[in-house]
Every structure is written in structure tokens, then in C-alpha cells.
Amino acid sequence: MPRPVRAKPAKIEMFAERPPPPDRKIQVRWVDPSDPDFVVAKKLKQLCKKHNAEQLALIKHQLEEEEKLAKHQEETLKTNYKKYEMIESIVQDGTTSRLARHYGVRLDYD
């Protein structure tokens, strides 16, 4: 039996990815070394560089993993293809029918 649903009116806090209000604008300015915000700006700049380096390292690692996976899948595909080729060649040259007669097994390729 379905449970009853209670609806609530929407509030601003429910939407984390809402667009910013239209009256807010980003302001950019030069900060002098004597300014108290200079240390904060420098830390933020270093943090951005660190995040960028970490992101590049993660992307490089992900690409390496994808290359390993692609190589493994290619090897598996080649191995399976060789197996099917071997099975097909055995069936075509009559080895299976000779083995079936030798072991007393009946083969029906229906």
C-alpha cells in the first residue's frame, strides 16, 4: 500500500545550485603587499595552483588507468579470437569427428 505524501512549499534553502542574485557582481582589484587582504589573496592563489596541480595529476593517473584497461581488453579480445579460430579450424578439418568416433561419442551439428 502506498504511503501518503506530504507536500511542503519550496524554500530558497532547498536549492543549492540556484543562480546568484542579479545585483551581485564579481569585483577584481589589485592588492598591495601592505594590505591585510594580501596574505589571504596569496594563500588563495597558492591553493588554486595546488588544486590545479592535483587535478592534472588525477587526470594523468586516470588516463594511465584507461590505457591499462584498454590494453588488457585488447589482449583478452585477441586471446578469445585465437580460441575461436582454433575451435573453428578443429571443426573444419574433421578432428572433432575423428575424436568422437575414437571415444564413441555421437556429434550432431544441428
N, C-alpha and C positions, 0 to 999 in steps of 0.2 A: 504494500500500500504506500503510495507516495506521501512524503511528509509535507506539511504546509510550509509555504514560503512567506516570509515577512519582508516586505519591501521598505527600504529607508530612502529618504530624499538624499540626493547626491550632495556632497560637501567638497570644498576645494582640497582638503587634505587627502581625499581618496585618489586623486590624480597626480601621481608623482611626475609624470612626463608632460605636464601641461606647458604650453608656451609661456614665455615670460610676459609680464605686463607690458603694454606698448609704451609707457612713459619711461621705462628703464633703458639706459643706453650704456654701452661699454665706453669707459674713458681711458685713454692712454696718455701717459705723461713721462717725461724724463725725471729720474730721481737722482738727486745729488748724493755723494757719499756722506755728507754731513746730516742728511735727512734720516730720521729714526726708521722710516719705512725701507731704507736702503738694505738693511740686513735681511728683512723679510723678503724683499724682492730678489736678493741674491740667493737666498735659500730656495725660493720658488723656482728660480732659473736653474739651479743645480738639480733640484728634484725633477724638473722637466727633462733635463739631459739624462738623468739616471733612468727615468721611465722609458725614454726613447731607446737607450742602450739595452735595457731589459726586453723591450718589445722586439727589437731587432734580433736579439739572441733567441727569444722564443720562436720567432718566425723562422730563423735559420734551423733551429732544432726541429721544428715541425716539418720543414722541407726535407731534412735528412731522414726523418722517420717515414715520410711519404715515399721517398726514394727507396728506402729499405723494403717497405711494404710492396712497392711496385716490382722490385727485383725478385722478391720472394714469390709473388703471384705469377710472375713470368716464368720462373723456374718450375713452379707447380704445374702451370699450364703446359710447358714443354714436356714434363715428365708424364703427365696424363696423356698427352698426344702420342708420345712414344709407346705407351702401354696399349692404347687403342690401335695403333699401327701394327704392333706386334700381334695382337689378338686377330686383327683382320688378315694379316699375312698367314697366320697359322690356319685360319678357317679356309682361306682361298687355296693354299697348296695341298690341302687334304690331310694334314697331320691330325686334325681332330677326329676325322672318320677312322683313320688307322688306329689311333689310341682307343677310340670307342670299341672297335672290333676286338682289339687286344684285351681290353678289360671287360668285355661283354656288356657294354652299356649301349642302349639304343638312343640315337640322336634324331630328333625331329626338329627341323628348322621351320616350323610353321608359325 
